[in-house]
């Protein structure tokens, strides 16, 4: 899979795309939200002020600021609770101590925050600190399941299952994540995947069963389209 998506989408230099707190909060905003709306929500959130100001801002005002993100009414209190927990535990908002913690401890610290799950924690650790973890978003999960790298399971379990299959090499993990994400966005979509254009189809379990009529990912296994 790595070789084939590498050939299709090219090298991906392992460089942080944004500073750690931006990565953390934007990933919370990204749930069920396009990248464009996620970034717009983040920028309007930051217009409220620094992190201390955002904690003290009425939650309904924070929700309005992030309205471009889906479910702002639930994300706003989670973001404020996350910021508050970081400040209480660290006395500020630097996450650079995560670079020195054992990976297991760094992952636990992040996932113990109120609004942070495995995907968000993995993205921060891999993207910003080059730790050997593998983020599984909806695209990576869908492609990996259809191809047959893992059996059908939830995204939380998929993090652990895929990491066991992969080398503990951060640049490898970073490139594979980004290229599978792009493949899921462009080709192996939730509905009507573009199987004739898929560089993985010769090794894909779903294509072996359904040919070019792979059903929507939400449909039960064995149901033809």
C-alpha positions as CSV (number, residue, x, y, z in Angstrom):
1,X,0.0,0.0,0.0
2,X,2.8,2.4,0.9
3,X,4.6,1.9,-2.4
4,X,1.5,2.2,-4.5
5,X,0.1,5.4,-2.9
6,X,3.6,6.8,-2.9
7,X,3.8,6.3,-6.6
8,X,0.4,8.0,-7.0
9,X,0.9,10.9,-4.7
10,X,4.6,11.4,-4.2
11,X,7.0,12.2,-1.4
12,X,5.6,13.9,1.7
13,X,8.3,15.8,3.6
14,X,7.9,15.3,7.4
15,X,7.4,18.8,8.5
16,X,4.9,20.3,11.0
17,X,2.1,21.9,9.1
18,X,1.2,24.2,12.1
19,X,2.3,24.8,15.7
20,X,1.2,22.2,18.3
21,X,-1.7,24.1,19.9
22,X,-3.1,25.0,16.5
23,X,-2.8,21.3,15.5
24,X,-4.6,20.2,18.7
25,X,-7.5,22.6,18.6
26,X,-8.0,22.4,14.8
27,X,-8.2,18.7,15.0
28,X,-10.9,18.9,17.5
29,X,-12.7,21.3,15.1
30,X,-12.2,18.9,12.2
31,X,-14.7,16.3,13.2
32,X,-17.3,16.0,10.4
33,X,-16.0,19.2,8.9
34,X,-14.2,20.1,5.7
35,X,-10.6,21.4,6.0
36,X,-11.7,24.7,4.6
37,X,-14.4,25.2,7.3
38,X,-12.1,23.8,10.0
39,X,-9.5,26.4,9.2
40,X,-12.1,29.2,9.0
41,X,-13.5,28.2,12.4
42,X,-10.0,28.2,13.9
43,X,-9.1,31.6,12.6
44,X,-12.4,33.1,13.9
45,X,-11.8,31.4,17.2
46,X,-8.4,33.0,17.5
47,X,-9.9,36.4,16.8
48,X,-11.5,36.2,20.2
49,X,-8.1,36.6,21.8
50,X,-5.4,34.4,23.4
51,X,-6.1,31.0,25.0
52,X,-6.8,32.5,28.4
53,X,-9.4,34.9,26.9
54,X,-11.0,32.0,25.0
55,X,-11.4,30.1,28.3
56,X,-13.1,33.1,29.9
57,X,-15.3,33.9,26.9
58,X,-19.0,32.8,27.3
59,X,-19.4,29.4,25.7
60,X,-22.1,30.5,23.4
61,X,-19.8,33.2,22.0
62,X,-17.1,30.5,21.4
63,X,-19.7,28.3,19.7
64,X,-20.7,31.2,17.4
65,X,-17.0,31.8,16.5
66,X,-16.6,28.2,15.4
67,X,-19.9,27.9,13.7
68,X,-18.2,26.9,10.4
69,X,-17.3,23.7,12.1
70,X,-20.1,21.1,12.5
71,X,-21.5,20.6,16.1
72,X,-20.1,23.9,17.4
73,X,-22.4,23.7,20.5
74,X,-20.7,20.6,21.6
75,X,-17.1,21.4,20.5
76,X,-17.0,24.8,22.2
77,X,-17.3,23.5,25.8
78,X,-14.8,20.7,24.9
79,X,-12.3,23.2,23.6
80,X,-12.6,25.4,26.6
81,X,-12.3,22.4,29.0
82,X,-9.2,21.2,27.1
83,X,-7.6,24.6,27.3
84,X,-8.4,24.9,31.0
85,X,-6.9,21.4,31.7
86,X,-3.7,22.2,29.8
87,X,-3.3,25.5,31.7
88,X,-4.0,23.8,35.1
89,X,-1.6,21.0,34.5
90,X,1.2,22.9,32.7
91,X,0.9,26.5,33.8
92,X,0.7,27.5,30.1
93,X,0.1,26.2,26.7
94,X,3.4,24.7,25.5
95,X,3.2,21.1,24.5
96,X,6.9,20.6,23.8
97,X,7.3,18.4,26.9
98,X,5.6,15.7,24.9
99,X,8.7,15.3,22.8
100,X,10.6,13.8,25.7
101,X,7.9,11.6,27.3
102,X,7.7,7.9,26.4
103,X,5.1,7.6,23.6
104,X,2.7,5.7,25.8
105,X,2.8,8.4,28.5
106,X,2.5,11.2,25.9
107,X,-0.5,9.5,24.4
108,X,-2.2,9.0,27.8
109,X,-1.6,12.7,28.8
110,X,-3.3,13.9,25.6
111,X,-6.2,11.5,25.6
112,X,-6.9,12.3,29.3
113,X,-7.7,15.9,28.1
114,X,-11.5,16.4,27.9
115,X,-11.8,16.9,24.2
116,X,-9.0,14.7,22.9
117,X,-9.3,11.2,21.4
118,X,-6.8,8.9,19.8
119,X,-6.9,10.6,16.4
120,X,-6.2,14.0,17.7
121,X,-3.5,12.8,20.0
122,X,-1.8,10.8,17.3
123,X,-1.8,13.7,14.9
124,X,-0.2,16.1,17.4
125,X,2.5,13.5,18.3
126,X,3.3,12.4,14.8
127,X,3.0,15.7,13.0
128,X,4.6,18.0,15.5
129,X,7.0,15.7,17.4
130,X,7.8,12.9,15.0
131,X,6.7,10.2,17.5
132,X,6.0,6.7,16.0
133,X,2.2,6.7,16.1
134,X,-0.3,6.4,13.3
135,X,-3.4,8.6,13.1
136,X,-6.5,6.9,11.7
137,X,-9.1,9.4,10.4
138,X,-12.2,8.4,8.5
139,X,-10.3,8.2,5.2
140,X,-7.4,6.1,6.4
141,X,-9.9,3.8,8.2
142,X,-12.1,3.3,5.1
143,X,-9.2,2.6,2.7
144,X,-7.5,0.2,5.1
145,X,-10.7,-1.7,5.7
146,X,-11.7,-2.0,2.1
147,X,-8.3,-3.1,1.0
148,X,-8.3,-5.7,3.8
149,X,-5.3,-4.5,5.8
150,X,-7.6,-4.8,8.8
151,X,-11.0,-6.4,9.4
152,X,-14.0,-4.1,9.9
153,X,-13.7,-2.4,13.2
154,X,-14.2,1.0,14.8
155,X,-11.7,3.8,14.3
156,X,-10.4,3.5,17.9
157,X,-9.5,-0.2,17.5
158,X,-8.1,0.5,14.0
159,X,-5.4,2.8,15.5
160,X,-4.0,-0.1,17.5
161,X,-4.5,-2.7,14.8
162,X,-2.8,-0.7,12.1
163,X,0.1,0.4,14.3
164,X,0.9,-3.2,15.0
165,X,1.3,-3.8,11.2
166,X,3.6,-0.8,10.5
167,X,7.2,0.0,11.2
168,X,7.9,2.5,14.1
169,X,9.3,5.0,11.5
170,X,7.8,8.5,11.8
171,X,8.6,9.7,8.3
172,X,7.1,6.4,6.9
173,X,4.0,6.7,9.1
174,X,3.6,10.4,8.2
175,X,3.7,9.9,4.5
176,X,1.4,6.8,4.6
177,X,-1.1,8.7,6.6
178,X,-1.2,11.7,4.3
179,X,-1.3,9.6,1.1
180,X,-4.0,7.3,2.4
181,X,-6.0,10.4,3.4
182,X,-5.6,11.9,-0.1
183,X,-6.5,8.6,-1.7
184,X,-9.7,8.4,0.5
185,X,-10.6,11.9,-0.5
186,X,-10.0,11.6,-4.2
187,X,-10.6,7.9,-5.1
188,X,-11.8,5.6,-2.3
189,X,-14.7,7.8,-1.3
190,X,-17.5,6.9,1.2
191,X,-20.0,6.4,-1.6
192,X,-19.3,5.5,-5.3
193,X,-15.6,4.9,-5.0
194,X,-13.7,5.4,-8.2
195,X,-12.4,1.9,-8.4
196,X,-11.2,2.0,-12.1
197,X,-8.8,4.8,-11.1
198,X,-7.6,3.1,-7.9
199,X,-3.9,2.2,-7.6
200,X,-4.8,-0.4,-4.9
201,X,-7.6,-2.2,-6.7
202,X,-5.4,-5.2,-7.6
203,X,-4.8,-5.8,-3.9
204,X,-8.2,-4.7,-2.6
205,X,-10.5,-7.2,-1.0
206,X,-13.6,-5.1,-1.7
207,X,-12.7,-4.8,-5.4
208,X,-12.1,-8.6,-5.5
209,X,-15.7,-9.1,-4.2
210,X,-17.6,-6.3,-5.9
211,X,-15.5,-5.3,-8.9
212,X,-16.1,-1.7,-9.8
213,X,-19.4,-1.6,-7.8
214,X,-18.0,-1.4,-4.3
215,X,-20.9,-0.4,-2.0
216,X,-21.0,2.6,0.3
217,X,-18.7,2.1,3.3
218,X,-21.7,2.3,5.7
219,X,-23.5,-0.6,4.1
220,X,-23.2,-4.0,5.8
221,X,-20.6,-6.5,4.5
222,X,-22.0,-8.7,1.8
223,X,-24.6,-6.3,0.5
224,X,-24.1,-5.5,-3.1
225,X,-24.9,-2.0,-4.6
